[in-house]
Amino acid sequence: MSCLMIDIDGPVLKDADLSRLHHELVGGVILFTRNYQNRDQLIDLVRAIKAIKTPELIVAVDQEGGRVQRFKSDFVVLPAAAEYGRVFDRDYQHGLMCAAAGGLLMAAELSSCGIDLSFAPVLDVASVPSGVIGDRSFHRDPIAAAELAGAFSDGMQQAGMASVGKHFPGHGGVSGDSHVEQPCDTRTLAQLEACDLLPYKKLLGQLQGVMTAHVDFPKIYPGIATLAPEWIETELREKLGFKGVVFSDDLSMEGAKRGSIIEVAKAALKAGCDTLLVCNDSAAVDQLLDSGEISVPVGAENRFNTLRPREICSGQRIEAALSLLQESGLIQV
């Protein structure tokens, strides 16, 4: 039974990677730029990862476009989400078509290399200037952000890939970067419901996964959302009715450091997370694997398996998406 998604060291598997990936708690691998040299190497790496055990490990990556695109050479360099928003502001329907084309193209390229999942779309509403979210958000208006993210998600699913909205309940209202600090959002629940939560209300029916935010909302619930059952079990599961996979954001980030890695992991699972990301800290991964204190939540395994990809879309649809984005000036080929 697995509840961890971890990273690996480089472009090929090493003995230490293999040892960790064989562990029963590990169900997935997230890849980074350091794991990529070229498309053929990536295909070989993914094939080697999936040969480790049955059921196969799920292989994921952050391939949003713009600043967050781990694989660029031999791939189409995708625009940041905000670029779709700019097209949308000029031409509503064309903006949605471009967002759907971007999602389809991104997912199809990854799927052709055997990758199962990209953590997208970003549902954060860019309500304040932010170095970490910024142009990763589709729009500053929550309704527009929801429509564009929904179109991007539709495109991903047309290519057979599940979609994972992030970062619940919203990272767009703080300027701080949870990679390096512990952001605090002082808005009320009513303010959040009118902004950041709106895309989730509109899109949860078409999302297979949601990733949490390491953001504290002290006027609403105590503690960061990743570790708060009030956010995950009450707001997301009960009030919004979400049935899919809940991912924690990376528990090695500064925003999640509320104790030892074991304490944080146990708190995230208790709060309602199904799958925990632990990246860029092999010592922390080893502590979790060796602790004997981590157990998989009931139902998490079945939810996790819904993320496995379906059929890959036709080359004709991929070419049409590519042409649309090129003609719209969003990509160069």
C-alpha positions in Angstrom: 0.0 0.0 0.0 1.5 3.3 -1.1 1.1 6.9 0.0 4.4 8.5 -1.0 5.6 10.1 -4.3 9.3 10.8 -4.3 12.0 12.1 -6.6 15.2 10.4 -8.0 18.7 11.7 -8.2 19.6 12.0 -11.9 18.9 11.0 -15.5 19.3 7.3 -14.7 18.3 5.1 -11.8 20.9 4.6 -9.1 21.0 1.8 -6.5 19.7 4.2 -3.8 16.8 5.2 -6.1 16.0 1.5 -6.7 16.0 0.7 -3.0 13.6 3.5 -2.2 11.3 2.9 -5.2 10.9 -0.8 -4.2 9.5 0.2 -0.8 5.8 -0.6 -0.4 5.0 2.9 0.7 6.2 4.4 -2.6 3.6 4.6 -5.3 5.0 7.3 -7.6 7.9 9.3 -8.8 8.1 13.0 -9.7 10.7 14.0 -12.2 12.6 17.3 -12.4 14.9 19.0 -14.9 17.9 17.2 -13.5 16.3 13.9 -14.6 16.0 15.0 -18.2 18.6 15.0 -21.0 16.6 14.3 -24.1 13.4 12.5 -25.2 15.0 9.1 -25.8 16.7 9.2 -22.4 13.4 10.2 -20.8 11.6 7.3 -22.4 14.3 4.8 -21.2 14.1 6.3 -17.6 10.4 6.1 -17.4 10.4 2.5 -18.8 13.0 1.5 -16.1 10.9 3.1 -13.3 7.8 1.3 -14.4 9.6 -2.1 -14.6 10.3 -1.9 -10.9 7.1 -3.3 -9.6 3.4 -4.1 -10.2 1.2 -2.2 -10.2 3.6 0.2 -12.0 4.7 3.3 -10.2 2.9 6.5 -11.5 5.4 8.9 -13.0 4.6 12.6 -12.7 6.1 16.0 -13.5 5.3 19.7 -13.3 4.9 20.7 -17.0 2.6 23.7 -16.7 4.4 25.9 -19.2 6.1 29.2 -18.7 8.5 29.2 -15.7 7.4 25.7 -14.6 8.2 23.4 -17.5 10.8 20.7 -16.5 11.3 19.4 -20.1 12.0 21.9 -22.8 14.5 20.6 -25.4 12.7 18.2 -27.8 9.4 19.4 -26.4 7.2 22.3 -27.4 8.0 25.3 -25.1 4.5 26.1 -23.7 3.3 29.6 -22.7 2.6 30.5 -19.1 -1.0 30.2 -18.1 -1.5 34.0 -18.0 -0.8 34.1 -21.7 -4.0 32.2 -22.3 -5.7 34.8 -20.1 -4.5 37.6 -22.3 -5.9 35.9 -25.4 -9.1 35.3 -23.5 -9.4 39.0 -22.6 -9.3 39.9 -26.4 -11.4 37.0 -27.6 -13.3 34.8 -25.1 -13.9 31.8 -27.2 -10.4 31.8 -28.8 -8.8 32.0 -25.4 -10.7 28.9 -24.2 -9.7 27.1 -27.4 -6.1 28.0 -26.9 -6.1 26.8 -23.3 -7.7 23.5 -24.3 -5.1 23.1 -27.0 -2.3 23.8 -24.6 -3.5 21.2 -22.2 -3.9 18.6 -24.9 -0.5 19.3 -26.4 1.2 19.2 -23.0 -0.4 15.9 -22.0 0.0 14.2 -25.4 3.8 15.0 -25.4 4.3 13.6 -21.9 2.1 10.6 -22.6 4.2 9.7 -25.7 7.1 9.3 -23.3 5.2 7.1 -20.9 4.6 9.9 -18.3 1.3 9.5 -16.5 0.6 12.8 -14.9 1.4 16.5 -14.9 0.4 18.5 -11.9 -1.9 20.9 -13.7 -3.9 23.1 -14.0 -3.1 25.8 -11.6 -6.4 27.1 -10.1 -4.8 29.9 -8.1 -6.3 33.3 -8.7 -3.6 36.0 -9.1 -5.2 38.5 -6.8 -1.9 39.9 -5.4 1.5 40.3 -7.0 3.4 37.0 -6.4 6.8 35.8 -7.5 5.8 32.2 -7.0 2.4 32.2 -8.6 2.2 35.3 -10.8 1.9 34.2 -14.4 1.3 30.6 -13.4 -2.3 31.8 -12.8 -4.7 31.9 -15.7 -6.3 35.1 -14.6 -6.8 37.6 -11.8 -10.6 37.2 -12.1 -11.8 34.0 -10.4 -14.5 33.2 -13.0 -12.1 33.7 -15.9 -9.5 31.6 -14.1 -12.0 28.8 -13.6 -13.1 28.8 -17.3 -9.5 28.8 -18.6 -8.3 26.2 -16.2 -11.4 24.1 -17.0 -10.5 24.3 -20.7 -6.9 23.4 -20.1 -8.1 20.4 -18.0 -10.5 19.4 -20.8 -7.5 19.3 -23.2 -5.5 17.2 -20.9 -8.3 14.7 -20.6 -8.8 14.6 -24.3 -5.2 13.3 -24.4 -6.0 10.7 -21.8 -4.4 12.4 -18.8 -5.9 13.0 -15.4 -5.9 16.6 -14.2 -4.8 17.8 -10.7 -5.8 21.3 -9.6 -3.6 23.2 -7.3 -3.0 24.7 -4.7 -6.1 24.2 -2.6 -7.7 26.3 -1.1 -5.6 29.0 -2.9 -2.0 30.3 -3.1 -2.8 33.4 -5.1 -3.7 35.7 -2.3 -0.2 35.8 -0.7 3.0 37.2 -2.1 5.2 34.8 -0.1 6.7 31.6 -1.6 6.0 28.5 0.4 9.1 26.9 -1.0 11.2 29.3 1.2 8.9 30.8 3.8 5.6 30.2 5.6 2.9 32.4 3.9 0.0 33.7 5.9 -3.3 34.7 4.2 -5.5 36.9 6.5 -8.7 36.8 4.5 -12.0 35.5 5.9 -13.8 32.4 4.5 -16.3 34.6 2.8 -13.5 36.5 1.0 -11.9 33.2 0.0 -15.2 31.7 -1.2 -15.7 34.8 -3.5 -12.3 34.4 -5.0 -9.9 31.4 -4.6 -12.4 28.8 -3.9 -14.6 29.6 -6.8 -12.6 27.7 -9.4 -12.7 24.6 -7.2 -16.5 24.9 -6.8 -16.8 25.0 -10.6 -14.2 22.4 -11.6 -14.1 19.7 -9.0 -16.3 17.4 -11.0 -13.7 17.2 -13.8 -10.6 17.0 -11.6 -9.1 13.6 -10.6 -6.8 15.2 -8.1 -6.2 18.3 -6.0 -2.9 19.5 -4.5 -2.9 21.4 -1.2 -1.3 24.7 -0.4 1.3 25.2 2.4 -0.5 28.4 3.4 -1.9 29.4 6.8 -5.4 31.0 6.9 -5.5 32.0 10.6 -8.9 33.8 10.4 -10.5 30.6 9.1 -8.8 27.5 10.4 -5.6 26.8 12.4 -2.5 25.6 10.7 -1.5 25.3 7.0 -4.1 23.8 4.7 -2.0 20.7 4.0 -2.2 19.8 7.7 -5.7 21.0 8.4 -8.6 18.4 8.4 -11.0 21.4 8.4 -9.7 22.3 4.9 -9.4 18.8 3.4 -12.1 16.7 5.1 -14.6 19.5 5.8 -14.3 22.0 3.0 -13.0 19.9 0.2 -14.5 16.5 0.8 -17.7 17.2 2.7 -18.8 20.7 1.5 -17.5 20.5 -2.1 -17.9 16.8 -2.5 -14.5 16.0 -3.9 -14.0 12.2 -4.4 -10.5 12.2 -6.0 -6.9 12.1 -4.9 -5.6 14.7 -2.4 -1.9 15.4 -2.9 0.2 17.3 -0.4 2.5 19.8 -1.9 6.2 18.9 -1.3 6.6 18.3 2.5 10.2 19.3 2.2 9.3 22.9 1.5 9.8 25.5 4.1 6.1 26.2 4.3 5.4 22.7 5.5 8.1 22.6 8.2 5.9 22.2 11.3 8.0 19.6 13.1 10.0 16.6 12.0 9.3 15.0 8.6 7.6 12.1 10.3 5.4 14.4 12.4 4.5 16.4 9.3 3.8 13.4 7.2 1.5 11.8 9.9 -0.3 15.1 10.3 -0.9 15.5 6.5 -2.3 11.9 6.3 -4.5 12.5 9.4 -5.7 15.7 7.8 -6.9 13.8 4.8 -4.1 13.8 2.2 -3.9 10.6 0.2 -0.4 11.0 -1.3 2.5 12.9 0.1 5.2 14.5 -2.1 8.6 14.5 -0.5 11.2 15.9 -2.9 14.8 17.1 -2.9 15.5 15.5 0.5 16.6 11.9 0.3 17.3 11.8 4.1 13.7 12.8 4.8 12.5 10.1 2.5 14.7 7.5 4.2 13.4 8.6 7.6 9.8 8.0 6.5 10.5 4.7 4.8 12.5 3.4 7.9 10.1 4.8 10.6 7.4 2.1 10.5 5.0 4.9 11.5 3.4 5.8 8.2 0.2 4.1 7.2 -1.9 4.5 4.1 -5.3 6.1 4.5 -8.4 4.0 3.8 -9.4 4.2 0.2 -6.3 6.1 -0.9 -4.9 3.3 -3.0 -8.1 3.0 -5.1 -8.3 6.8 -5.6 -4.6 6.9 -6.6 -5.2 4.3 -9.3 -7.7 6.5 -11.0 -4.8 8.7 -12.1 -3.5 6.1 -14.5 -3.7 7.3 -18.2 -6.2 6.3 -20.8 -5.8 6.2 -24.5 -3.5 8.7 -26.3 -5.3 11.1 -28.7 -4.8 11.0 -32.4 -1.9 12.7 -34.2 -4.4 14.8 -36.1 -5.8 16.4 -33.0 -2.2 17.0 -31.7 -1.3 18.7 -35.0 -4.5 20.8 -34.8 -3.6 22.0 -31.3 -0.1 22.8 -32.3 -1.3 24.8 -35.3 -3.8 26.8 -33.2 -1.2 27.8 -30.6 1.4 28.6 -33.3 -1.1 30.7 -35.3 -2.1 32.5 -32.1 1.5 33.5 -31.4 1.6 31.5 -28.1 4.3 29.0 -29.2 7.1 28.9 -31.8 8.0 25.7 -33.5 
